[in-house]
Amino acid sequence: MLQIKSIPAFNDNYIWLIQNSDNRCAVVDPGDANPVLAYLEQHGLTLDTILITHHHNDHTGGIRELAKHYLDIEIIGPSHDHVPYLTQNVSGGDQIELFGERFWVLGLPGHTLGHIGYAGDGKLFCGDVLFSAGCGRVFEGTMEQMFTSLEKILALPEETEVYCAHEYTASNIAFAIAVEPNNEQLQIYRDEVIRLRAQNKSTIPTTLRREKWINPFLRTREASVIKSVTNRTTQNDPISIFTALREWKNDF
């Protein structure tokens, strides 16, 4: 099993560091090189690989500087999102090997048109598609694309650990409670998140099992979620419910 560490960046980003047993590592979505370089130096690690999920600058801004420090580095990212400095372009259905573990590339468009995720070793690195108790905004794709991307994630094993790129959980829970005020699992999780954040601790990773219980964007077939948007849509198919939820969240 690979070890995962978080390197906080900016106000609420997480740069994920994937470490093997001989002090080599990879990082996911390094928006800023400085905290990564400091962490590598402090812990005596060598950076082998950068994984990129999508082109937004808070996920890619550190690539150039890291590549200057590690000349033979492999930089893997999406074929259909414009990301500079890549050494390997990948898209949904491809596989990569990382420290002896095989990762599948998932095509996850919606937030951006070429957004991808990496699933392997019981873990999912999903960038800005799925958050704990929430999901990413639909900037470049369609609501249907984003819904379909979340459905792909839902098909993964329930024990999958979800490593998203932002600490948005507290604000997402506030919305989720508005959607499902009587969801007991959500109430329990809210109290846990309040405790963690009061201690300045991360709420990530989450698990897919937990998200199935508490994340409204994964619960579009639940009667309680459908009921919550009856005044926002006349349709009750999952994509229409998802669209109504996402538009509600945009203004929440």
C-alpha positions in Angstrom: 0.0 0.0 0.0 1.2 3.5 -0.9 1.4 6.2 1.8 -0.5 9.4 1.2 0.3 12.7 2.7 -1.3 16.1 2.2 0.5 19.3 1.5 -1.8 22.3 2.1 -1.6 25.1 -0.5 -3.3 28.4 -0.9 -6.4 28.8 1.2 -8.0 25.4 0.9 -6.1 23.3 -1.7 -4.6 19.9 -1.0 -1.6 18.7 -3.0 -1.5 15.0 -2.5 1.9 13.3 -2.1 2.1 9.6 -2.9 5.1 7.9 -1.3 6.6 4.5 -1.8 8.9 2.6 0.5 12.3 3.9 -0.8 11.7 7.6 -0.4 10.5 8.2 -3.9 7.2 10.0 -4.4 4.7 11.5 -6.7 2.5 14.6 -6.2 -1.0 15.2 -7.5 -2.1 18.7 -8.8 0.8 20.8 -7.5 -0.7 24.3 -7.9 2.3 25.8 -6.0 5.8 24.4 -6.1 7.1 26.0 -2.8 5.2 23.9 -0.2 6.1 20.8 -2.2 9.8 21.6 -2.4 9.8 22.4 1.3 8.1 19.1 2.2 10.5 17.1 -0.1 13.5 18.6 1.5 12.2 18.2 5.1 11.5 14.5 4.6 14.4 13.6 2.3 12.2 12.6 -0.6 12.8 12.4 -4.4 10.0 13.5 -6.7 9.5 11.0 -9.6 6.1 11.8 -11.0 3.5 14.6 -11.2 -0.1 13.6 -11.8 -2.5 16.3 -13.1 -6.3 16.0 -13.1 -7.2 19.2 -15.0 -5.8 22.5 -16.3 -6.8 25.1 -13.7 -3.9 27.0 -12.4 -4.4 26.1 -8.7 -3.7 22.5 -9.8 -0.9 23.2 -12.4 0.9 26.3 -11.3 3.9 24.5 -9.7 4.7 22.2 -12.6 7.4 24.3 -14.2 9.3 25.0 -11.1 9.2 21.4 -9.9 10.4 20.2 -13.4 13.4 22.6 -13.1 14.4 20.9 -9.8 13.8 17.3 -11.0 15.0 17.1 -14.6 13.9 13.5 -15.4 10.5 13.9 -13.8 7.4 12.2 -15.5 4.5 14.6 -15.8 1.2 12.8 -16.6 -2.0 14.6 -17.3 -5.2 14.8 -19.4 -5.0 14.5 -23.2 -8.1 16.7 -23.7 -7.3 19.5 -21.2 -4.6 22.0 -22.1 -1.8 21.4 -19.5 1.7 22.6 -20.3 4.9 20.5 -19.7 3.3 17.1 -19.9 5.6 14.2 -20.7 2.6 11.7 -21.0 -0.9 12.4 -22.1 -3.6 10.1 -20.8 -7.4 9.8 -21.2 -10.2 7.7 -19.8 -9.5 3.9 -20.1 -5.7 4.3 -20.0 -3.6 2.7 -17.2 -0.4 4.0 -15.6 1.9 2.3 -13.2 3.0 4.1 -10.0 5.5 2.4 -7.7 4.3 -1.0 -8.6 0.6 -0.2 -8.3 -1.7 0.1 -11.3 -3.9 3.1 -11.6 -6.8 3.4 -14.0 -7.5 6.8 -15.7 -11.1 7.8 -15.4 -12.5 10.4 -17.9 -14.4 12.8 -15.6 -15.6 15.8 -17.8 -17.9 18.5 -16.4 -15.8 20.8 -14.3 -13.5 21.0 -17.3 -13.9 19.2 -20.6 -10.8 17.1 -20.2 -10.9 16.4 -16.4 -9.6 13.0 -15.4 -9.1 11.0 -12.2 -6.7 8.3 -11.1 -8.1 5.2 -9.4 -5.8 2.5 -7.9 -4.5 0.9 -4.7 -8.0 1.5 -3.2 -7.7 5.2 -3.7 -9.2 7.8 -6.1 -7.6 11.1 -6.9 -10.5 13.1 -8.4 -9.4 16.7 -8.5 -12.4 19.0 -8.5 -15.1 16.5 -9.5 -16.3 14.9 -6.2 -15.8 16.6 -2.9 -16.9 15.4 0.5 -20.6 16.2 0.7 -20.4 18.0 -2.6 -19.2 18.2 -6.2 -17.4 20.6 -8.4 -19.0 23.4 -10.4 -19.8 22.8 -14.0 -17.6 25.3 -15.8 -16.8 23.9 -19.2 -18.9 20.7 -19.6 -22.6 20.0 -19.3 -24.7 19.0 -16.3 -25.2 15.6 -18.0 -21.4 15.1 -18.3 -20.8 16.0 -14.7 -23.6 13.6 -13.6 -22.1 10.8 -15.7 -18.7 11.5 -14.2 -20.1 11.1 -10.7 -21.8 7.9 -11.8 -18.4 6.5 -12.9 -17.1 7.3 -9.5 -20.1 5.6 -7.9 -19.3 2.4 -9.7 -16.0 2.1 -7.8 -15.8 -0.1 -4.7 -17.4 1.4 -1.6 -14.2 1.2 0.4 -12.4 3.5 -2.1 -10.6 6.4 -0.3 -11.5 9.7 -2.0 -8.7 12.3 -2.2 -10.2 15.5 -3.6 -8.3 18.7 -4.0 -10.1 21.1 -1.7 -11.2 21.4 2.0 -14.7 22.4 1.2 -16.4 19.9 3.5 -17.9 22.2 6.1 -19.6 24.5 3.5 -20.7 21.5 1.5 -22.4 20.0 4.6 -24.3 23.2 5.2 -25.9 22.7 1.8 -26.4 19.0 2.2 -28.3 19.6 5.5 -30.5 22.1 3.7 -31.3 19.3 1.1 -31.7 16.5 3.7 -32.3 18.0 7.1 -33.4 14.6 8.5 -30.5 12.5 7.2 -29.1 11.1 10.5 -25.8 10.0 8.9 -25.3 13.5 7.7 -26.0 15.0 11.1 -23.4 12.6 12.7 -20.9 13.6 10.0 -21.6 17.3 10.5 -20.6 17.0 14.1 -17.5 15.1 13.3 -16.4 17.7 10.7 -17.1 20.6 13.1 -14.8 18.8 15.6 -12.0 18.2 13.1 -12.1 21.7 11.7 -12.1 23.2 15.2 -8.7 21.4 15.6 -7.6 22.5 12.2 -7.6 18.9 11.0 -8.4 17.7 7.5 -11.7 16.0 6.6 -10.1 14.3 3.6 -9.8 11.5 2.6 -13.4 10.5 2.7 -14.7 7.2 1.5 -17.2 6.4 -1.2 -19.3 4.5 1.3 -19.7 7.6 3.4 -20.4 9.8 0.4 -23.2 7.5 -0.7 -24.9 8.2 2.7 -24.4 11.9 2.9 -23.6 13.5 -0.4 -26.7 14.8 -2.2 -25.1 14.8 -5.6 -24.7 11.0 -5.3 -28.2 10.6 -3.9 -30.3 11.9 -6.8 -32.5 8.8 -6.7 -33.4 9.2 -3.0 -36.9 10.3 -2.3 -35.8 12.9 0.3 -33.4 14.5 -2.3 -36.0 14.5 -5.0 -38.5 16.1 -2.7 -36.1 18.9 -1.8 -36.0 20.2 -5.4 -39.7 19.8 -6.3 -40.0 23.6 -6.5 -36.9 23.8 -8.7 -37.7 21.3 -11.4 -40.8 19.6 -12.9 -38.7 16.5 -13.8 -37.6 13.8 -11.4 -35.1 11.8 -13.5 -31.6 11.7 -11.9 -30.0 14.2 -14.3 -32.8 16.8 -13.8 -32.5 16.3 -10.0 -28.7 16.7 -10.2 -29.1 19.8 -12.3 -31.5 21.4 -9.9 -29.2 20.6 -7.0 -26.1 22.0 -8.7 -27.9 25.2 -9.7 -29.3 25.6 -6.1 -25.7 25.1 -4.7 -24.3 27.7 -7.1 -26.5 30.3 -5.4 -26.4 28.8 -1.8 
